[in-house]
């Protein structure tokens, strides 16, 4: 939690190209968990971008590059009986190289439509839609960045 008593979360919408298709990573954090976009709590003094890269490196054993922010959400979560504001930043990342995915209960790489159906939370579906738009724009601009 940061000094404003707010939780900041960073989400990584990771995609890779495989056989001329774009595949998106969807994960389960726990046995009973829902399929979701990988997310991590941002540490004190850490940027949300850095948090996404840290999580993908540590939990997914992969090297990825942030292309652009895909979107933001705000919510209020309850912890220990207290309502705490939560701000979430989602980033579109391109998978560069990667190894063993250890930090998630389960994971799957899916084409966009299947990934969208697998996600259970509306805000995450919205973030994936936004990431797809960001990706189209990025490709249209010729991947200059």
Buried (B, 14 or more C-beta within 10 A) or exposed (E): BEEEEEBBBBBBBBBBEEEEEBBBBBBBBEEEEBBBBBBBEBEEEBEBBBBBBBBBBEBBBBBBEBBEBBBEBEEEEEEEEEEBBBBBBBBBBBBEEBEEBEBBEEBBBBEBEEBBEBBEEEBBBBBBBBBBEBBEEBEEEEEEE
